[in-house]
Amino acid sequence: MHIEFRHLRTIKAIHDAGGLARAADQLHITQSALSHQIKGLEDQAGVELFVRRSKPLKLSAAGLRLLRLAEQVLPQVEAAVAEFTGLRDGSSGRLHIAIECHACFEWLFPVLEMFRKSWPDVDVDIRPGLAFDALPALMKEEVDLVVSSDPEDLAGVTFVELFDYAPVFVASSTHPLAQKPYVEAADFRDQTLITYPVERTRLDVFSQLLIPAKVEPAAVRQAELTAVILLLVASNRGVSVLPDWVVREVKYSSDYVTRPLTARGLTRRLYAAVRDDDLGKPYMDKLLDLARVEARKLQAA
């Protein structure tokens, strides 16, 4: 027996309408065509699907079994069609994000909260890109967007500019280095440096300052949360280097100060790495727009 979706729709329409004429109108076919369709389905099944002499028209036991199938299957088909339609027009989809910038969690969460309200049908998930190779995962379509400050020349991937920031030295207001107008690599040699628990190559203080200068701090202490780093710094337990917007946003206390790194200061740029095929999707464009708006708020704070 070969059952098609139109057969299921026919059975349900006749049951709901209570007769062939009204069902034919609902299905936008002639009553004659509907009768032929039912006859063909009954010939396949080898049993009658309707009690012919009843008014209104009633389903037989076999017809009721087919009706139960229709009531199970048709809603799932309709849901799948709606999902595919959403994928086609960009109102739904998947947006899995990897973050190579540890401090960026505090910037990204407000962005995602605004995004969720506008695009509830997009499946959003966050994976810490510090625990795996985020950019290869992007190219393998395991994630859909990577927040990174280290652009690479990758085929099929575009690095969309988000905003610039300055890594700044943070120390207790009573720390000797707080008296300097700026801090250089050599100043870290006898300091305890407090960082996020990530690879050194993904920390600006190492990649942009200490590693090129071949300087090793006296000790390195790690803390997961920005507020904890600032607490330790304010207590003179060490010094740190954080993005300028993070220090402004957290505003833990007034017991620490910030200073530029080097006389000229350092500037870094944050990017959103996106596959070229996903650029232009409405929900992707919306997320990038919200990210830039939130970034401007941070920079103006």
C-alpha positions as a LaTeX table, in Angstrom:
\begin{tabular}{lrrr}
\hline
Residue & $x$ (\AA) & $y$ (\AA) & $z$ (\AA) \\
\hline
Met1 & 0.00 & 0.00 & 0.00 \\
His2 & 1.43 & 3.37 & $-1.05$ \\
Ile3 & 0.26 & 6.16 & 1.27 \\
Glu4 & 0.97 & 9.75 & 0.26 \\
Phe5 & 0.62 & 12.96 & 2.25 \\
Arg6 & $-2.37$ & 13.93 & 0.08 \\
His7 & $-4.15$ & 10.75 & 1.17 \\
Leu8 & $-3.68$ & 11.68 & 4.81 \\
Arg9 & $-4.88$ & 15.22 & 4.16 \\
Thr10 & $-7.91$ & 13.84 & 2.33 \\
Ile11 & $-8.92$ & 11.51 & 5.16 \\
Lys12 & $-8.60$ & 14.28 & 7.73 \\
Ala13 & $-10.46$ & 16.83 & 5.58 \\
Ile14 & $-13.42$ & 14.47 & 5.03 \\
His15 & $-13.53$ & 13.63 & 8.74 \\
Asp16 & $-13.37$ & 17.30 & 9.78 \\
Ala17 & $-15.85$ & 18.49 & 7.13 \\
Gly18 & $-18.32$ & 15.60 & 7.53 \\
Gly19 & $-18.85$ & 15.15 & 3.81 \\
Leu20 & $-17.23$ & 14.98 & 0.40 \\
Ala21 & $-18.52$ & 18.29 & $-0.95$ \\
Arg22 & $-17.21$ & 20.43 & 1.91 \\
Ala23 & $-13.94$ & 18.45 & 2.01 \\
Ala24 & $-13.44$ & 18.99 & $-1.72$ \\
Asp25 & $-13.88$ & 22.74 & $-1.21$ \\
Gln26 & $-11.28$ & 22.72 & 1.59 \\
Leu27 & $-8.83$ & 20.79 & $-0.58$ \\
His28 & $-9.53$ & 22.93 & $-3.64$ \\
Ile29 & $-10.37$ & 19.94 & $-5.87$ \\
Thr30 & $-13.59$ & 18.71 & $-7.46$ \\
Gln31 & $-15.84$ & 16.27 & $-5.64$ \\
Ser32 & $-15.37$ & 13.82 & $-8.50$ \\
Ala33 & $-11.57$ & 13.96 & $-8.18$ \\
Leu34 & $-11.86$ & 13.43 & $-4.43$ \\
Ser35 & $-14.11$ & 10.39 & $-4.93$ \\
His36 & $-11.60$ & 8.87 & $-7.38$ \\
Gln37 & $-8.77$ & 9.47 & $-4.90$ \\
Ile38 & $-10.69$ & 7.68 & $-2.13$ \\
Lys39 & $-11.57$ & 4.77 & $-4.46$ \\
Gly40 & $-7.91$ & 4.39 & $-5.44$ \\
Leu41 & $-6.78$ & 4.39 & $-1.80$ \\
Glu42 & $-9.43$ & 1.80 & $-0.87$ \\
Asp43 & $-8.34$ & $-0.39$ & $-3.77$ \\
Gln44 & $-4.77$ & $-0.27$ & $-2.42$ \\
Ala45 & $-5.85$ & $-1.01$ & 1.14 \\
Gly46 & $-8.28$ & $-3.73$ & 0.13 \\
Val47 & $-10.84$ & $-2.46$ & 2.64 \\
Glu48 & $-13.43$ & 0.30 & 2.78 \\
Leu49 & $-12.33$ & 3.44 & 4.58 \\
Phe50 & $-15.82$ & 4.95 & 4.94 \\
Val51 & $-19.25$ & 3.71 & 5.95 \\
Arg52 & $-21.01$ & 4.67 & 2.75 \\
Arg53 & $-24.62$ & 4.66 & 3.95 \\
Ser54 & $-24.04$ & 6.90 & 6.99 \\
Lys55 & $-24.94$ & 10.59 & 7.07 \\
Pro56 & $-22.82$ & 12.46 & 7.76 \\
Leu57 & $-20.12$ & 10.33 & 6.15 \\
Lys58 & $-18.23$ & 8.33 & 8.78 \\
Leu59 & $-14.89$ & 6.58 & 8.77 \\
Ser60 & $-14.73$ & 2.81 & 9.05 \\
Ala61 & $-12.39$ & 1.13 & 11.54 \\
Ala62 & $-9.67$ & 1.10 & 8.87 \\
Gly63 & $-10.39$ & 4.74 & 8.06 \\
Leu64 & $-10.08$ & 5.70 & 11.73 \\
Arg65 & $-6.68$ & 4.01 & 11.83 \\
Leu66 & $-5.59$ & 6.11 & 8.86 \\
Leu67 & $-7.02$ & 9.22 & 10.54 \\
Arg68 & $-4.88$ & 8.60 & 13.64 \\
Leu69 & $-1.84$ & 8.33 & 11.37 \\
Ala70 & $-2.79$ & 11.60 & 9.67 \\
Glu71 & $-3.17$ & 13.36 & 13.03 \\
Gln72 & 0.32 & 12.18 & 14.03 \\
Val73 & 2.16 & 12.77 & 10.78 \\
Leu74 & 0.64 & 15.94 & 9.29 \\
Pro75 & 1.54 & 18.29 & 12.21 \\
Gln76 & 5.14 & 17.06 & 12.03 \\
Val77 & 5.23 & 17.63 & 8.27 \\
Glu78 & 3.76 & 21.12 & 8.68 \\
Ala79 & 6.32 & 21.93 & 11.38 \\
Ala80 & 9.14 & 20.75 & 9.12 \\
Val81 & 7.82 & 22.83 & 6.22 \\
Ala82 & 7.62 & 25.89 & 8.48 \\
Glu83 & 11.19 & 25.24 & 9.64 \\
Phe84 & 12.49 & 24.93 & 6.08 \\
Thr85 & 10.63 & 28.08 & 5.12 \\
Gly86 & 12.27 & 29.88 & 8.04 \\
Leu87 & 15.68 & 28.62 & 6.99 \\
Arg88 & 15.06 & 29.77 & 3.43 \\
Asp89 & 13.92 & 33.28 & 4.33 \\
Gly90 & 16.43 & 33.66 & 7.16 \\
Ser91 & 14.00 & 33.91 & 10.07 \\
Ser92 & 15.30 & 30.72 & 11.72 \\
Gly93 & 18.50 & 28.72 & 11.76 \\
Arg94 & 21.49 & 27.83 & 13.92 \\
Leu95 & 23.93 & 30.27 & 15.45 \\
His96 & 26.61 & 28.51 & 17.48 \\
Ile97 & 29.28 & 30.93 & 18.67 \\
Ala98 & 32.84 & 30.28 & 19.80 \\
Ile99 & 34.72 & 32.96 & 21.78 \\
Glu100 & 38.50 & 33.18 & 21.71 \\
Cys101 & 38.40 & 36.35 & 23.83 \\
His102 & 37.76 & 35.32 & 27.45 \\
Ala103 & 36.71 & 38.80 & 28.58 \\
Cys104 & 34.20 & 39.02 & 25.73 \\
Phe105 & 31.63 & 36.94 & 27.59 \\
Glu106 & 30.71 & 40.07 & 29.54 \\
Trp107 & 30.20 & 42.02 & 26.32 \\
Leu108 & 28.44 & 39.29 & 24.35 \\
Phe109 & 25.73 & 38.27 & 26.84 \\
Pro110 & 23.76 & 41.56 & 26.55 \\
Val111 & 24.02 & 41.26 & 22.76 \\
Leu112 & 22.59 & 37.73 & 22.81 \\
Glu113 & 19.79 & 38.76 & 25.15 \\
Met114 & 18.66 & 41.45 & 22.70 \\
Phe115 & 19.08 & 39.04 & 19.79 \\
Arg116 & 17.00 & 36.33 & 21.46 \\
Lys117 & 14.01 & 38.64 & 21.78 \\
Ser118 & 14.07 & 39.52 & 18.07 \\
Trp119 & 14.92 & 36.07 & 16.69 \\
Pro120 & 13.38 & 33.43 & 19.00 \\
Asp121 & 13.47 & 30.74 & 16.28 \\
Val122 & 17.25 & 30.83 & 15.92 \\
Asp123 & 19.07 & 28.15 & 17.93 \\
Val124 & 21.80 & 30.05 & 19.80 \\
Asp125 & 24.59 & 28.33 & 21.70 \\
Ile126 & 27.97 & 29.47 & 23.04 \\
Arg127 & 31.09 & 27.33 & 23.12 \\
Pro128 & 34.25 & 28.64 & 24.79 \\
Gly129 & 36.65 & 28.79 & 21.87 \\
Leu130 & 39.54 & 28.66 & 24.33 \\
Ala131 & 39.01 & 24.94 & 24.84 \\
Phe132 & 39.34 & 23.93 & 21.16 \\
Asp133 & 40.53 & 25.27 & 17.80 \\
Ala134 & 37.65 & 27.60 & 17.03 \\
Leu135 & 38.57 & 28.66 & 13.49 \\
Pro136 & 39.02 & 25.09 & 12.15 \\
Ala137 & 35.68 & 24.30 & 13.82 \\
Leu138 & 34.14 & 27.22 & 11.92 \\
Met139 & 35.41 & 25.90 & 8.59 \\
Lys140 & 34.05 & 22.42 & 9.43 \\
Glu141 & 30.67 & 24.02 & 10.24 \\
Glu142 & 30.80 & 22.89 & 13.86 \\
Val143 & 30.28 & 26.53 & 14.90 \\
Asp144 & 28.88 & 29.46 & 12.91 \\
Leu145 & 30.70 & 32.51 & 14.30 \\
Val146 & 34.00 & 32.99 & 16.11 \\
Val147 & 34.81 & 36.09 & 18.16 \\
Ser148 & 38.55 & 36.62 & 17.77 \\
Ser149 & 41.22 & 39.30 & 17.81 \\
Asp150 & 43.54 & 37.31 & 15.55 \\
Pro151 & 42.34 & 37.37 & 11.91 \\
Glu152 & 43.71 & 34.79 & 9.51 \\
Asp153 & 43.59 & 34.38 & 5.74 \\
Leu154 & 41.11 & 31.50 & 5.48 \\
Ala155 & 39.32 & 30.45 & 2.32 \\
Gly156 & 35.58 & 30.98 & 2.58 \\
Val157 & 35.79 & 32.93 & 5.86 \\
Thr158 & 35.37 & 36.68 & 6.35 \\
Phe159 & 36.58 & 38.53 & 9.45 \\
Val160 & 34.02 & 41.26 & 10.13 \\
Glu161 & 35.36 & 44.20 & 12.16 \\
Leu162 & 33.52 & 44.77 & 15.45 \\
Phe163 & 35.45 & 47.32 & 17.50 \\
Asp164 & 38.89 & 48.42 & 18.65 \\
Tyr165 & 40.10 & 48.27 & 22.22 \\
Ala166 & 43.25 & 48.99 & 24.19 \\
Pro167 & 44.84 & 46.43 & 26.51 \\
Val168 & 45.76 & 48.42 & 29.64 \\
Phe169 & 47.91 & 47.80 & 32.68 \\
Val170 & 45.89 & 47.54 & 35.91 \\
Ala171 & 47.44 & 47.90 & 39.38 \\
Ser172 & 46.53 & 48.98 & 42.87 \\
Ser173 & 46.50 & 52.75 & 43.28 \\
Thr174 & 49.29 & 52.30 & 45.86 \\
His175 & 51.47 & 50.12 & 43.62 \\
Pro176 & 54.84 & 51.66 & 42.63 \\
Leu177 & 54.10 & 51.18 & 38.92 \\
Ala178 & 50.90 & 53.20 & 39.32 \\
Gln179 & 53.10 & 56.29 & 39.53 \\
Lys180 & 54.46 & 55.79 & 36.01 \\
Pro181 & 52.74 & 57.41 & 33.00 \\
Tyr182 & 52.97 & 54.11 & 31.09 \\
Val183 & 54.29 & 50.58 & 31.65 \\
Glu184 & 56.79 & 48.67 & 29.54 \\
Ala185 & 57.60 & 44.97 & 29.19 \\
Ala186 & 60.60 & 45.16 & 31.53 \\
Asp187 & 58.36 & 46.42 & 34.34 \\
Phe188 & 56.73 & 42.98 & 34.58 \\
Arg189 & 59.95 & 41.11 & 35.46 \\
Asp190 & 59.45 & 41.35 & 39.22 \\
Gln191 & 55.64 & 41.29 & 39.22 \\
Thr192 & 52.95 & 38.69 & 39.85 \\
Leu193 & 50.80 & 38.83 & 36.74 \\
Ile194 & 47.14 & 37.88 & 37.20 \\
Thr195 & 45.49 & 36.56 & 34.03 \\
Tyr196 & 42.53 & 34.57 & 32.79 \\
Pro197 & 43.15 & 30.79 & 32.70 \\
Val198 & 43.93 & 30.57 & 28.97 \\
Glu199 & 46.95 & 29.92 & 26.77 \\
Arg200 & 49.53 & 32.68 & 26.82 \\
Thr201 & 49.34 & 33.15 & 23.07 \\
Arg202 & 45.69 & 34.20 & 23.51 \\
Leu203 & 46.46 & 36.85 & 26.10 \\
Asp204 & 47.33 & 40.31 & 24.77 \\
Val205 & 49.90 & 40.96 & 27.48 \\
Phe206 & 51.94 & 37.98 & 26.32 \\
Ser207 & 51.30 & 37.97 & 22.56 \\
Gln208 & 51.69 & 41.74 & 22.07 \\
Leu209 & 54.20 & 42.69 & 24.79 \\
Leu210 & 56.04 & 40.09 & 26.85 \\
Ile211 & 56.76 & 37.37 & 24.28 \\
Pro212 & 58.19 & 39.80 & 21.66 \\
Ala213 & 60.32 & 41.40 & 24.40 \\
Lys214 & 61.34 & 37.96 & 25.79 \\
Val215 & 60.27 & 39.03 & 29.29 \\
Glu216 & 58.95 & 36.58 & 31.88 \\
Pro217 & 57.01 & 37.88 & 34.91 \\
Ala218 & 58.12 & 36.76 & 38.37 \\
Ala219 & 54.92 & 34.71 & 38.76 \\
Val220 & 51.61 & 34.12 & 36.99 \\
Arg221 & 48.37 & 33.72 & 38.89 \\
Gln222 & 45.09 & 32.84 & 37.19 \\
Ala223 & 41.49 & 33.78 & 37.93 \\
Glu224 & 38.35 & 32.95 & 35.97 \\
Leu225 & 36.32 & 36.08 & 36.68 \\
Thr226 & 37.18 & 39.69 & 35.88 \\
Ala227 & 35.78 & 40.84 & 39.24 \\
Val228 & 38.13 & 38.46 & 41.05 \\
Ile229 & 41.12 & 39.73 & 39.05 \\
Leu230 & 40.25 & 43.31 & 39.99 \\
Leu231 & 39.76 & 42.32 & 43.63 \\
Leu232 & 43.24 & 40.76 & 43.72 \\
Val233 & 44.76 & 43.76 & 41.98 \\
Ala234 & 43.07 & 46.23 & 44.35 \\
Ser235 & 44.42 & 44.14 & 47.26 \\
Asn236 & 47.97 & 44.45 & 45.87 \\
Arg237 & 48.24 & 40.72 & 45.21 \\
Gly238 & 49.52 & 41.33 & 41.72 \\
Val239 & 49.00 & 43.32 & 38.53 \\
Ser240 & 47.03 & 42.58 & 35.40 \\
Val241 & 46.39 & 43.58 & 31.80 \\
Leu242 & 42.78 & 43.81 & 30.67 \\
Pro243 & 40.86 & 45.39 & 27.77 \\
Asp244 & 40.05 & 49.00 & 28.60 \\
Trp245 & 36.31 & 48.46 & 28.08 \\
Val246 & 36.29 & 45.55 & 30.53 \\
Val247 & 37.76 & 47.70 & 33.29 \\
Arg248 & 35.22 & 50.45 & 32.60 \\
Glu249 & 32.32 & 48.01 & 32.46 \\
Val250 & 33.02 & 46.03 & 35.62 \\
Lys251 & 33.84 & 49.07 & 37.79 \\
Tyr252 & 34.70 & 46.93 & 40.80 \\
Ser253 & 36.20 & 49.63 & 43.02 \\
Ser254 & 38.28 & 52.79 & 42.96 \\
Asp255 & 41.34 & 51.15 & 44.53 \\
Tyr256 & 43.10 & 50.45 & 41.24 \\
Val257 & 44.34 & 52.51 & 38.31 \\
Thr258 & 45.03 & 51.83 & 34.65 \\
Arg259 & 48.05 & 52.83 & 32.61 \\
Pro260 & 48.90 & 52.46 & 28.89 \\
Leu261 & 51.17 & 49.68 & 27.74 \\
Thr262 & 54.25 & 51.36 & 26.22 \\
Ala263 & 54.58 & 55.04 & 25.48 \\
Arg264 & 52.40 & 54.78 & 22.35 \\
Gly265 & 49.87 & 52.41 & 23.87 \\
Leu266 & 48.58 & 49.22 & 22.28 \\
Thr267 & 45.44 & 48.89 & 20.17 \\
Arg268 & 43.72 & 45.65 & 19.26 \\
Arg269 & 40.71 & 44.94 & 17.06 \\
Leu270 & 37.98 & 42.43 & 17.71 \\
Tyr271 & 36.44 & 40.52 & 14.80 \\
Ala272 & 33.58 & 38.18 & 14.11 \\
Ala273 & 34.76 & 35.37 & 11.83 \\
Val274 & 31.87 & 34.15 & 9.68 \\
Arg275 & 31.65 & 31.74 & 6.76 \\
Asp276 & 31.03 & 33.61 & 3.51 \\
Asp277 & 27.91 & 31.51 & 2.85 \\
Asp278 & 26.35 & 32.82 & 6.09 \\
Leu279 & 27.04 & 36.49 & 5.45 \\
Gly280 & 23.86 & 38.20 & 4.40 \\
Lys281 & 21.56 & 35.90 & 6.33 \\
Pro282 & 19.11 & 38.23 & 8.12 \\
Tyr283 & 19.72 & 36.84 & 11.59 \\
Met284 & 23.51 & 36.92 & 11.14 \\
Asp285 & 23.36 & 40.54 & 9.97 \\
Lys286 & 21.16 & 41.39 & 12.96 \\
Leu287 & 23.59 & 39.84 & 15.44 \\
Leu288 & 26.53 & 41.74 & 13.93 \\
Asp289 & 24.55 & 45.00 & 14.05 \\
Leu290 & 23.64 & 44.44 & 17.71 \\
Ala291 & 27.26 & 43.61 & 18.51 \\
Arg292 & 28.46 & 46.90 & 17.03 \\
Val293 & 25.77 & 48.88 & 18.88 \\
Glu294 & 26.74 & 47.30 & 22.20 \\
Ala295 & 30.42 & 47.91 & 21.42 \\
Arg296 & 29.77 & 51.61 & 20.87 \\
Lys297 & 28.04 & 51.75 & 24.25 \\
Leu298 & 31.08 & 50.19 & 25.92 \\
Gln299 & 33.48 & 52.55 & 24.21 \\
Ala300 & 31.39 & 55.58 & 25.18 \\
Ala301 & 31.10 & 54.54 & 28.84 \\
\hline
\end{tabular}
